[in-house]
Amino acid sequence: MAILITAAILQINPDANVRVANNDIDRIDWYEGTPVISKEDLQAKITEMEADPQTQWISPEGTPTDG
């Protein structure tokens, strides 16, 4: 199971305007003055979300995402 990086970002900042290439935490583009969220904070949020996964947070395995 892979939590969508965009889902984690939006859990931290619902107003974030971002693009995540291939659901890669190292390939995030931040737009329109959206404050950058640290990789550590994102990883902590992903760990939290994995403990209580919801369907809309999960990336189908092997499916590239671009959100």
N, C-alpha and C positions, 0 to 999 in steps of 0.2 A: 504494500500500500504506500502510495506517495501522496502526501498532502500538497495541494496546490500552493505554490509560493504566493500567488496573488490572493488566495483566501487568507493566508496568514497575515499578509500586509493589510488587507481590509479589516481583519479582526483588530489590528492595532490602530489603524487609521482608516476609518470608513470613507474618508474623503480623498484618499490617495489616488493619484493619477500616475499609473505606472505601466510598463510593459516588461514582461518576463519572458525571455527567449528560452524555449524548451524546458520550462519549469526548473531553470538553473539559478540557484541563489547567487551565483557570481555574474549573472547576465541580466541585471535589472536596470532599466532606464527609468529615471524619475523625472516627471514632467510638471510643468506649471507651478513650480515652487514647492512641490510636495517634499516635506522634510525626509531626508534619508533615514531609514531605520537600519540600525547596525545588524550585521550578519548574526552576531550573538543573540540579539533580541529576537530576530526572526527564527533562529534555531530553537530558542526557548519556547516561543509561541507554537512552533510546529510540534514540538514534543508534547506540549499541553494539549494540542488539538488531536494528536494521535491517541491520547488516553481516552478521548470521547469523540471518535470520528463521526462525522455527518457526511452523507452522500455528496453534497455539493462541494465539499472540501477535497474530495479524493480525485486524483488523476488516474484514469484507467492505465494500467501498466502497459508500457510500450507505446502509448499514444503521446506524441509530442503535443505540448500545450503552448499557447502563446497568448498570455492574458495580460 
